[in-house]
Amino acid sequence: VMVSFFPTLVEATKGRAAAPREIVWYYRDIVGLPSPTILGMKARYALRHLFPALKVSFVLTVIGCIVGEMVLTPEQTIGELIARATSYSSETLRFLAFVVCAATALVGYALIELLEEVLCWWESPNEET
């Protein structure tokens, strides 16, 4: 979990700082104080950095869960299935377990991609950040 938390935190912080200073100054001149409008505007710029970090974090979390399951060996888990397939030298079972893990990571990645499309509708996917 820590492997996926810190990249997300760093990217979200970097995204909040990515708001152009001219726009922040413009809003501060209009409103006078830092307001929810400025925080919302900074959050809009942070989303552009947050979603790629979430995609990487989800895949790293799936990998971390599998490794944790293999080390702790609770029953009825993918990690335990991989460990059992390794001990029985069952290449087919191990391959199928890895396919399930990859499918889980791909589905999560696609869901985060869809959420990014819905929440960041104003950006084109080819736009440079």
Backbone torsions as a table, in degrees:
resi	resn	phi	psi	omega
1	VAL	NA	-39.4	-179.7
2	MET	-65.6	-31.0	179.2
3	VAL	-64.7	-33.3	-178.6
4	SER	-93.5	-18.7	-177.7
5	PHE	-73.9	-47.8	-172.9
6	PHE	-67.8	-40.0	174.9
7	PRO	-61.3	-36.2	178.4
8	THR	-66.8	-42.7	179.1
9	LEU	-63.4	-44.3	-179.1
10	VAL	-64.0	-44.3	-179.0
11	GLU	-68.0	-37.5	177.5
12	ALA	-65.6	-39.9	177.9
13	THR	-67.2	-41.6	177.9
14	LYS	-64.8	-36.2	178.6
15	GLY	-68.2	-38.9	177.0
16	ARG	-63.2	-34.5	179.5
17	ALA	-80.4	-7.4	-176.8
18	ALA	-81.5	-7.4	178.5
19	ALA	-63.5	131.9	-179.5
20	PRO	-60.6	135.5	-177.4
21	ARG	-61.1	-34.2	-179.0
22	GLU	-62.5	-40.2	179.7
23	ILE	-69.2	-41.4	178.1
24	VAL	-62.7	-44.4	178.4
25	TRP	-63.4	-39.4	178.8
26	TYR	-60.4	-47.5	178.3
27	TYR	-64.5	-38.4	178.6
28	ARG	-67.4	-34.7	176.9
29	ASP	-67.0	-38.6	-179.5
30	ILE	-71.3	-49.7	-173.9
31	VAL	-84.4	-39.9	-179.8
32	GLY	103.9	-36.5	-179.4
33	LEU	-131.0	158.9	171.1
34	PRO	-60.1	126.3	-174.0
35	SER	-128.3	174.5	175.1
36	PRO	-59.1	-26.5	177.5
37	THR	-63.9	-43.3	179.6
38	ILE	-67.5	-41.8	178.5
39	LEU	-63.7	-39.4	176.8
40	GLY	-65.7	-37.6	178.5
41	MET	-67.0	-39.4	177.2
42	LYS	-68.4	-35.3	177.9
43	ALA	-63.7	-34.6	178.2
44	ARG	-62.4	-40.1	177.7
45	TYR	-74.2	-28.8	179.7
46	ALA	-71.3	-30.3	-179.7
47	LEU	-60.2	-34.7	-179.0
48	ARG	-62.7	-27.8	178.6
49	HIS	-97.3	-24.7	-173.8
50	LEU	-73.2	-42.0	-175.1
51	PHE	-66.3	-42.3	174.0
52	PRO	-60.2	-36.5	177.6
53	ALA	-67.2	-37.5	177.8
54	LEU	-65.6	-36.8	178.2
55	LYS	-62.6	-47.7	178.9
56	VAL	-64.9	-41.4	-179.0
57	SER	-63.3	-37.2	179.8
58	PHE	-64.9	-44.4	179.5
59	VAL	-64.2	-41.9	177.7
60	LEU	-65.4	-33.5	177.9
61	THR	-67.6	-40.2	177.0
62	VAL	-61.7	-44.9	178.7
63	ILE	-62.9	-44.0	179.1
64	GLY	-62.8	-38.3	177.7
65	CYS	-64.7	-41.2	-179.7
66	ILE	-65.8	-44.5	179.0
67	VAL	-64.0	-41.5	177.7
68	GLY	-62.9	-38.8	177.4
69	GLU	-66.8	-36.0	-180.0
70	MET	-68.8	-34.7	-178.7
71	VAL	-76.1	-46.0	-176.7
72	LEU	-82.9	-20.7	179.1
73	THR	46.5	56.4	169.0
74	PRO	-72.9	164.9	-176.4
75	GLU	-82.5	154.1	174.9
76	GLN	61.4	43.1	176.7
77	THR	-125.0	163.3	178.4
78	ILE	-65.0	-41.2	179.7
79	GLY	-61.8	-41.0	177.7
80	GLU	-66.8	-35.6	177.7
81	LEU	-65.5	-40.7	177.8
82	ILE	-66.1	-42.5	179.0
83	ALA	-63.7	-41.4	178.7
84	ARG	-66.8	-40.8	178.5
85	ALA	-64.1	-34.9	177.6
86	THR	-67.3	-42.8	-178.7
87	SER	-69.5	-28.9	178.1
88	TYR	-91.6	0.6	-178.0
89	SER	57.5	39.9	178.7
90	SER	-97.6	95.3	-178.5
91	GLU	-66.9	-35.1	-178.7
92	THR	-65.9	-45.8	-179.7
93	LEU	-65.4	-40.7	178.3
94	ARG	-64.7	-42.7	178.5
95	PHE	-62.4	-43.4	179.0
96	LEU	-64.6	-36.5	177.2
97	ALA	-65.4	-40.6	177.3
98	PHE	-67.5	-33.9	176.2
99	VAL	-64.7	-41.0	177.1
100	VAL	-63.2	-41.9	178.9
101	CYS	-64.4	-43.2	178.9
102	ALA	-65.0	-39.8	178.3
103	ALA	-64.3	-39.5	177.4
104	THR	-62.3	-44.7	179.0
105	ALA	-64.9	-40.0	179.8
106	LEU	-67.6	-39.4	178.8
107	VAL	-65.6	-43.6	176.8
108	GLY	-62.5	-41.5	177.3
109	TYR	-60.9	-43.9	179.8
110	ALA	-66.0	-37.5	178.1
111	LEU	-66.0	-39.9	176.9
112	ILE	-67.4	-37.1	176.2
113	GLU	-62.4	-42.1	178.1
114	LEU	-65.1	-42.4	177.7
115	LEU	-63.1	-36.7	177.0
116	GLU	-65.0	-40.9	178.9
117	GLU	-63.7	-37.5	-178.7
118	VAL	-73.3	-44.5	-174.6
119	LEU	-83.1	-25.9	-180.0
120	CYS	-112.4	53.2	-175.3
121	TRP	-68.1	-19.7	-176.2
122	TRP	-81.0	-12.5	-177.8
123	GLU	-101.8	144.2	171.5
124	SER	-86.7	147.5	-177.9
125	PRO	-65.8	-20.1	-178.5
126	ASN	-92.1	0.5	-178.0
127	GLU	-70.8	134.2	178.6
128	GLU	-75.8	143.6	178.1
129	THR	-101.4	NA	NA
